[in-house]
């Protein structure tokens, strides 16, 4: 169909007419001539289209008195945004049915299917491009789920190499369900048969058959399962699990959970070695240490600091050794031998002071005296009572002062500052306290840059000198006036005598 809708132009362009969703995929162009090997280049075509319903079944089977799903099989690109349902030709309001809910993919989940669920259903899916229309009608039919006539036992123990048959049988109305068996977790590759009755048969049981198995009974409505466990006796141990390694500078604490012992007492050994090859570890780069008794942990000593090691645990019994556990890699703490540990130094900020101003409390400090890397930022903290709180934790490293504003009146505040370097926080500086009701100190600087005490002193001196000059002038005038008055009271000069 695609070949009938394409055209290749002389310049190599590919044109697709009437693009369909099925046209999406990888396209490769390969130009060629008579010389050399033809090059090629590929591109992926993504086709966007409205939401559509594909393969809607004519009959929807839902188990009676069990949870079920009424599905709307949708295909859409971009993804579906909503699905609208109709039942018997009328819009379906899911919220009116107890236990019904609309799933994200547009399916209807029915908590318990009853006779009220019967009817003919259609769905219309939508995405960002719209919809291609309504689905074909589907009739909902209630059917009884399958049930087990014979359930397998909880656990079976059998020796390796012997036959084992585990019974399982199920029935349904009217169809007979299909019986299958599956191994939980790692699938089994050993030979086993499912008998016509539904039972599981092992002609020659092997170590690989050990574990949990499920009998699954399926009909058109749903599937049911029954579980059992097989213990295969007379084998080597199974691999330990949940390996955990806690490293220190020169040792590591290894712990694990034992696997099945194969029917005999098992012991353990811890295998370890550096990830990088070393001459003192031999050709296999592994050392082993036996574990005493039945303990499930071991401290491995004699490791090098700052070195990456790999660890594994091995179990053995009288029939042999089992497989190694998973390999866990860890690095011991500290620095590698012969490499000096880098010095990380950060002292606290110095000389924190606090002074009240018209705008708040002015906090100033000096940077740390010693630090091995540049300071990233400062953190200022305060407290009113016992608890320290952050005032500002993003003070740039270039700033060494901060104004604390909007203080609570008639309160005693304490402040401290810390430095941050490479996510390392220094110890706190000295703690300073200030009252929010203290008078403004005389050290406040005006905008002109002259200290207020200096201004006040100059003004006082001028006033004092002016007063002294005025007082001296008045005193001189008063003394001069008194002297003139005394002269006026004396007889005239020179004295004259009357002749006789």
Buried (B, 14 or more C-beta within 10 A) or exposed (E): EEEEEEEEEEEEEEEBEEBEBEBBEEBEBEEEEEEEEEEEEEEEEEEEBBBBBEEBEEEBBBBBEBEBBBBBBBBBBEEBEEBBBBBEEEEBEBEEBEEBEBEEBBBBBBEBBBEEBBBEBBBBBBBEEEBBEBBEBBEBBBBBBBEBEBBBEEEBEBEBEEEBBBBBBBBBEEEBBBBBBEBEEEEBEBEBEBBEEBBBBBEEBBBBBBBEBBBBBBBEBBBBEBEBBBBBBBBBBBBBEEBEBEBBEBBBEBBBEBBBBBBBEBBBBBBBBBBEEEEEBEEEBBBEBEBEEEEBEBEBEEBBBBBEBBBBBBBBBEBEBBEEBEEBEBEBEBEEEEEEEEEEEBBBBBEBBBBBBEEBBBBBBEBBEEBEEEBBBBBBBBBBEEEBEEBBEEBEBEEBEBEBEEBEEEEBBBBBBBBBBEEBEBEBBBBBEBBBEEEEEEEBEEEEEEEBEEEEEEEEEEEEEEEEEEEEEEEEEEEEEEEEEEEEEEEEEEEEEEEE
